[in-house]
Amino acid sequence: MAEFTREELIARLGLDARRPHFAGIDLSGVDLSGLIFPRTNFRAAKLAGVNLSGAVLTGADFFRADLRGADLHEADLTGVDFGWSQLAEANLSGARLDRAQFMDADLTDADLLGASLTGAMLSMVNLSGVTLVGANLAGADLSRTTLRAADLTGANLRGVDLRMTNLTGTSLAGANLAGANLRGADLTGANLERANLRGANITATRLHRARLAGADLRDADLTHTDLSGADTDGTIFTDSPP
C-alpha cells in the first residue's frame, strides 16, 4: 500500500497540484504503488528501489531517471519514455509497456516476465541477462540491442526487428520469431529449440553452436548464415513432400 495518496505526495513536495512534475526529485525507496500519474514528468528523478507496482503511468517521461531495482510489476507504462534511464534489476514483470521508448536504457538483469512490449522501441538497449519469458514483443524494434544470456523462452517476437543484435547464449526455446528480421545477428550458442522461425530473415547471421532441434525454418532466408557446429536434429527446413 502506498505511503501517501497522490494528493498527499504532491502537497508534501510543494508541487503544483494542477500540473505536478517530479523532475530531479529523490523518491528512492518510497512506496507509490497503485498511484495514478499519467503523462507526468519524472525526468532525471532518483527512483532507485521505488515501489510503483500497479501504478498507472501512461505517457510518463522517465528520461535519464534512475530506476535501479525499482518495483514496476503490473504497472501500466504504455507509451512511457525510458530513454537513457537506469533500470538494472528492475521488476517489470506483467507490466504493460506497449509503444514504450527505451533508447539507450540499461535493463541489465531486469525482470520482464510476461510483460507486454508490442511496438516498443528497444534499439541499442542493454538487455543482458533479462527475463522475458512469455513476453509479447510483437512488432518491437530490438535492432543492435544486447540480449546476451537473456531468457526469451516462449516469447512472442513475431515480425520483430533483431538486426545486428547480440543474442549469444540467449534462450529462445519455443519462441515465435515468424517473419522476424535477424540479419547480421549473433546467436552463437543460443537455444532455439522448437522455435518458430518460419519466413524469418536470417541472412549473414551467426548460428555457430546454436541449438535448433525441432525449430521451424521453412521459408526462412539463410543466405550466408553460419550454421557450423549447430544442432539441427529434427530442424524443419522445407515442407515434407506430399
Backbone hydrogen bonds, N-H to C=O, Kabsch-Sander energy under -0.5 kcal/mol:
donor,donor_aa,acceptor,acceptor_aa,energy
2,A,33,S,-0.6
3,E,31,D,-2.4
4,F,31,D,-0.6
9,L,5,T,-2.4
10,I,6,R,-2.1
11,A,7,E,-2.3
12,R,8,E,-2.6
13,L,9,L,-1.7
14,G,11,A,-0.8
15,L,10,I,-2.5
17,A,15,L,-0.6
22,F,41,N,-3.4
24,G,43,R,-1.8
25,I,22,F,-1.9
27,L,25,I,-0.8
27,L,46,K,-2.9
29,G,48,A,-1.3
30,V,27,L,-2.0
32,L,30,V,-0.9
32,L,51,N,-2.9
34,G,53,S,-1.6
35,L,32,L,-1.7
37,F,35,L,-0.6
37,F,56,V,-3.2
39,R,58,T,-3.0
40,T,37,F,-0.9
41,N,20,P,-0.5
42,F,40,T,-0.7
42,F,61,D,-3.0
44,A,63,F,-2.5
45,A,42,F,-2.1
46,K,25,I,-2.0
47,L,45,A,-0.9
47,L,66,D,-2.5
49,G,68,R,-1.6
50,V,47,L,-2.1
51,N,30,V,-2.6
52,L,50,V,-0.7
52,L,71,D,-3.2
54,G,73,H,-1.5
55,A,52,L,-2.0
56,V,35,L,-2.2
57,L,55,A,-0.7
57,L,76,D,-2.9
59,G,78,T,-2.5
60,A,57,L,-2.2
61,D,40,T,-2.7
62,F,60,A,-0.6
62,F,81,D,-2.8
64,R,83,G,-2.5
65,A,62,F,-2.3
66,D,45,A,-2.6
67,L,65,A,-0.8
67,L,86,Q,-2.9
69,G,88,A,-2.1
70,A,67,L,-2.2
71,D,50,V,-2.9
72,L,70,A,-0.8
72,L,91,N,-3.1
74,E,93,S,-1.7
75,A,72,L,-1.9
76,D,55,A,-2.7
77,L,75,A,-0.9
77,L,96,R,-2.9
79,G,98,D,-2.4
80,V,77,L,-1.9
81,D,60,A,-2.2
82,F,80,V,-0.7
82,F,101,Q,-3.8
84,W,103,M,-2.7
85,S,82,F,-2.1
86,Q,65,A,-2.6
87,L,85,S,-0.7
87,L,106,D,-3.1
89,E,108,T,-2.2
90,A,87,L,-2.1
91,N,70,A,-3.0
92,L,90,A,-0.8
92,L,111,D,-3.2
94,G,113,L,-2.0
95,A,92,L,-1.9
96,R,75,A,-2.6
97,L,95,A,-0.8
97,L,116,S,-3.3
99,R,118,T,-2.0
100,A,97,L,-2.1
101,Q,80,V,-2.9
102,F,121,M,-3.0
104,D,123,S,-1.0
105,A,102,F,-2.5
106,D,85,S,-2.3
107,L,105,A,-0.6
107,L,126,N,-2.7
109,D,128,S,-2.5
110,A,107,L,-2.3
111,D,90,A,-2.7
112,L,110,A,-0.7
112,L,131,T,-3.0
114,G,133,V,-2.0
115,A,112,L,-2.3
116,S,95,A,-2.4
117,L,115,A,-0.6
117,L,136,N,-3.9
119,G,138,A,-1.7
120,A,117,L,-2.0
121,M,100,A,-2.8
122,L,120,A,-0.8
122,L,141,D,-2.8
124,M,143,S,-1.7
125,V,122,L,-1.4
126,N,105,A,-1.9
127,L,125,V,-0.9
127,L,146,T,-3.2
129,G,148,R,-2.1
130,V,127,L,-1.8
131,T,110,A,-2.0
132,L,130,V,-0.7
132,L,151,D,-3.5
134,G,153,T,-2.0
135,A,132,L,-2.2
136,N,115,A,-2.3
137,L,135,A,-0.7
137,L,156,N,-3.0
139,G,158,R,-1.6
140,A,137,L,-2.4
141,D,120,A,-2.6
142,L,140,A,-0.7
142,L,161,D,-2.7
144,R,163,R,-2.9
145,T,142,L,-1.4
146,T,125,V,-2.3
147,L,145,T,-0.7
147,L,166,N,-3.2
149,A,168,T,-2.1
150,A,147,L,-2.0
151,D,130,V,-2.7
152,L,150,A,-0.6
152,L,171,S,-3.1
154,G,173,A,-2.2
155,A,152,L,-2.3
156,N,135,A,-2.8
157,L,155,A,-0.8
157,L,176,N,-2.8
159,G,178,A,-1.8
160,V,157,L,-2.0
161,D,140,A,-2.1
162,L,160,V,-0.8
162,L,181,N,-2.9
164,M,183,R,-2.1
165,T,162,L,-1.6
166,N,145,T,-2.4
167,L,165,T,-0.9
167,L,186,D,-2.8
169,G,188,T,-2.1
170,T,167,L,-1.9
171,S,150,A,-2.5
172,L,170,T,-0.7
172,L,191,N,-3.5
174,G,193,E,-2.1
175,A,172,L,-2.2
176,N,155,A,-2.5
177,L,175,A,-0.8
177,L,196,N,-3.1
179,G,198,R,-1.6
180,A,177,L,-2.3
181,N,160,V,-2.5
182,L,180,A,-0.7
182,L,201,N,-3.1
184,G,203,T,-2.1
185,A,182,L,-2.3
186,D,165,T,-2.4
187,L,185,A,-0.6
187,L,206,R,-3.3
189,G,208,H,-2.3
190,A,187,L,-2.3
191,N,170,T,-2.6
192,L,190,A,-0.7
192,L,211,R,-3.0
194,R,213,A,-1.5
195,A,192,L,-2.1
196,N,175,A,-2.7
197,L,195,A,-0.8
197,L,216,D,-2.6
199,G,218,R,-1.9
200,A,197,L,-2.1
201,N,180,A,-2.7
202,I,200,A,-0.9
202,I,221,D,-2.0
204,A,223,T,-2.7
205,T,202,I,-1.2
206,R,185,A,-2.5
207,L,205,T,-0.7
207,L,226,D,-2.9
209,R,228,S,-1.8
210,A,207,L,-2.1
211,R,190,A,-2.9
212,L,210,A,-0.7
212,L,231,D,-2.8
214,G,233,D,-0.7
215,A,212,L,-2.3
216,D,195,A,-2.7
217,L,215,A,-0.7
217,L,236,I,-3.5
219,D,237,F,-0.6
220,A,217,L,-1.8
221,D,200,A,-2.3
222,L,220,A,-0.8
225,T,222,L,-2.0
226,D,205,T,-2.5
227,L,225,T,-0.8
230,A,227,L,-2.0
231,D,210,A,-2.7
232,T,230,A,-0.9
235,T,232,T,-2.0
236,I,215,A,-3.1
237,F,235,T,-0.7
